[in-house]
């Protein structure tokens, strides 16, 4: 049994432990840690918490294993691991494009969420990479939607994480996407689209505010077409949520297989038959640590 007062929980199957503080004067009186967790995280069922305790996935601050009857001790903290009883397997694999002392560059497949959230823990790119590399410090520097494939940048060390995050914040990273979307011979390309994007309804979507201040910009080029569909090259200079998907939908040429735009169409979680035809094809920047230009290209291709 671990008795150290500076207990650091190890990574377990690629999953890092989460930490919860037990307040000194909670709004409610709790007899046990189990009761506190059930009330504090109402979106997680009591049966799931019970399973985590039974599986030995909850510890106190000193690393002692807790059970369902462990008493609530105020002004301390506990550790617990997230595991889902039923998680749909994503049958597509990532590949590593590049690695050095600070960076891990990965080619992400469609349908794979980057970080644990909601229905996915083990079936996420971050957890898969932590399992593969054994590096608990891995952190994604930017995001891609679950539906989007392509190049994603991860940082391997906390000491250099902020340096690369700053590159994205200052828009010093050049990104090129490819998309298959509807073809309209009446639209002239290339063109640069500038729109005001804001939260939409449902909450996980975005919408265009025609009267708002411009906060998104994308250069759009048509690479090829077959009268019905076209392959577009998209070069965003901003990084708003769902920017590329909404920009093409705004032009009435929505991306093929888009489940959100122009209309939300929910699909079964295990339906992998029609991936969104959007690909983060290329990413380039000047590395401030190695003092050298870097350029990465996805091995995936979108075809008409």
Number of C-alpha atoms within 10 A of each C-alpha: 7 9 10 11 10 9 15 12 17 11 16 16 14 20 20 18 19 12 16 15 12 18 13 10 9 11 7 8 10 16 13 15 22 23 18 17 17 17 15 12 11 9 9 12 12 16 10 15 22 14 15 21 20 13 10 13 19 25 21 20 20 18 19 16 17 20 19 16 12 14 15 17 16 14 11 13 15 21 23 20 19 20 19 15 8 8 13 12 13 19 12 11 12 16 15 13 16 13 13 10 10 17 20 19 21 22 24 27 24 25 22 24 23 22 19 17 10 8 15 21 21 22 20 20 24 23 25 20 20 20 17 11 11 15 14 19 13 21 19 20 18 14 16 20 15 17 20 22 26 25 28 25 20 22 24 20 16 12 9 14 19 12 15 22 15 13 16 16 12 9 15 14 18 15 21 18 22 25 29 25 27 21 20 15 9 6 12 10 13 14 12 13 16 15 21 17 22 14 13 12 9 10 7 10 15 20 20 17 14 10 8 11 11 14 14 19 20 21 17 22 17 20 13 15 17 10 10 11 18 22 23 25 21 24 19 21 16 18 18 16 18 17 22 26 23 25 24 22 19 16 12 16 20 23 27 19 17 21 16 19 22 17 10 12 10 8 10 6 12 11 10 15 7 13 17 23 23 28 26 22 24 19 20 15 18 15 15 11 10 11 8 9 10 12 14 19 17 22 13 15 13 13 12 13
